[in-house]
Amino acid sequence: MTTKKAKRITCRNWLNANSYEDIAALMDQAEERMAARGSKQRRNWWEVLAGGVNGKPSVREGIEFPVLRAAQIHEGLEITPNAICRNPNEKPPSAWRTGRWPRQREAKS
């Protein structure tokens, strides 16, 4: 018996599939700048696109990223008035559960 793994949708793939190609291009620019300075850092783009405190746009590599409603939903944050939504029916993919960073439980005394 074989089991099918659910196909994981990356942030970039979701953006391109939902008419946010301009924002995917901003991600490409930021990654080019990171590579140019020799950085191998990875980014959680959903977190970047969800914005900061009170929906403040995030700035990475000198580029201001707009706040997306779908990213706020994906990250489990409150939706702010400045969040962009190009299609009211769009749904972000669910968060990945890798088990790589298990939740720490407090020791019982």
C-alpha positions as CSV (number, residue, x, y, z in Angstrom):
1,M,0.0,0.0,0.0
2,T,1.4,3.4,-0.9
3,T,0.6,6.6,0.7
4,K,0.4,9.9,-1.1
5,K,2.2,12.9,0.4
6,A,0.3,16.1,0.1
7,K,2.1,18.4,-2.3
8,R,3.6,21.4,-0.4
9,I,3.0,24.7,-2.0
10,T,5.8,27.2,-1.5
11,C,5.0,30.9,-0.9
12,R,6.5,31.8,-4.3
13,N,4.3,29.2,-6.1
14,W,1.2,30.4,-4.3
15,L,2.0,34.0,-5.2
16,N,2.5,33.2,-8.9
17,A,-0.7,31.1,-9.0
18,N,-2.8,33.9,-7.3
19,S,-1.7,36.9,-9.4
20,Y,0.9,38.3,-7.1
21,E,3.8,38.0,-9.6
22,D,5.0,41.5,-8.7
23,I,5.5,40.4,-5.0
24,A,7.3,37.2,-6.1
25,A,9.6,39.5,-8.2
26,L,10.4,41.5,-5.0
27,M,11.3,38.2,-3.3
28,D,13.7,37.5,-6.2
29,Q,15.3,40.9,-5.8
30,A,15.8,40.4,-2.1
31,E,17.3,36.9,-2.6
32,E,19.7,38.3,-5.3
33,R,20.9,40.9,-2.9
34,M,21.4,38.3,-0.2
35,A,23.4,36.1,-2.7
36,A,25.5,39.0,-3.8
37,R,26.8,39.6,-0.3
38,G,27.4,35.9,0.2
39,S,24.5,35.2,2.5
40,K,22.9,31.7,2.5
41,Q,20.2,32.7,4.9
42,R,16.7,31.4,4.3
43,R,13.6,33.4,4.8
44,N,10.1,32.5,5.9
45,W,8.4,34.6,3.3
46,W,4.9,34.1,4.8
47,E,6.2,35.8,7.9
48,V,7.6,38.6,5.9
49,L,4.4,39.1,3.9
50,A,2.3,39.0,7.1
51,G,3.9,42.2,8.2
52,G,5.0,43.4,11.6
53,V,3.2,44.9,14.6
54,N,-0.2,46.2,13.6
55,G,0.3,45.2,10.0
56,K,3.4,47.4,9.5
57,P,5.1,46.4,6.2
58,S,8.3,44.5,6.6
59,V,11.6,45.7,5.1
60,R,14.1,43.1,4.0
61,E,17.3,43.8,2.0
62,G,16.2,47.5,1.7
63,I,12.9,46.4,0.0
64,E,9.6,47.1,1.6
65,F,7.2,44.2,1.2
66,P,3.4,44.8,1.2
67,V,1.2,43.1,3.8
68,L,-0.9,40.3,2.4
69,R,-4.2,39.2,3.9
70,A,-3.5,35.6,2.9
71,A,-0.1,35.7,4.7
72,Q,-1.7,37.0,7.9
73,I,-4.2,34.1,7.7
74,H,-1.4,31.6,7.1
75,E,0.5,32.9,10.1
76,G,-2.6,33.0,12.3
77,L,-2.5,36.7,12.8
78,E,-5.3,39.3,12.9
79,I,-6.1,40.7,9.5
80,T,-5.2,44.4,9.4
81,P,-7.0,47.1,7.3
82,N,-3.9,47.7,5.1
83,A,-3.6,44.0,4.1
84,I,-3.8,43.4,0.3
85,C,-6.3,40.9,-1.1
86,R,-6.6,40.6,-4.9
87,N,-9.2,37.9,-4.8
88,P,-11.7,37.5,-1.9
89,N,-11.9,33.8,-2.5
90,E,-8.1,33.1,-2.3
91,K,-7.0,30.7,0.4
92,P,-3.4,30.3,1.6
93,P,-2.0,26.8,2.0
94,S,-1.9,25.4,5.5
95,A,1.3,25.7,7.5
96,W,3.8,22.9,7.2
97,R,4.1,20.6,10.2
98,T,7.6,19.1,9.9
99,G,8.3,18.0,13.4
100,R,11.7,19.5,13.1
101,W,11.2,22.0,15.9
102,P,9.0,20.2,18.4
103,R,7.2,22.4,20.9
104,Q,9.0,22.5,24.2
105,R,7.0,21.5,27.2
106,E,7.7,22.9,30.7
107,A,9.1,20.4,33.2
108,K,6.7,19.4,35.9
109,S,7.9,20.0,39.4
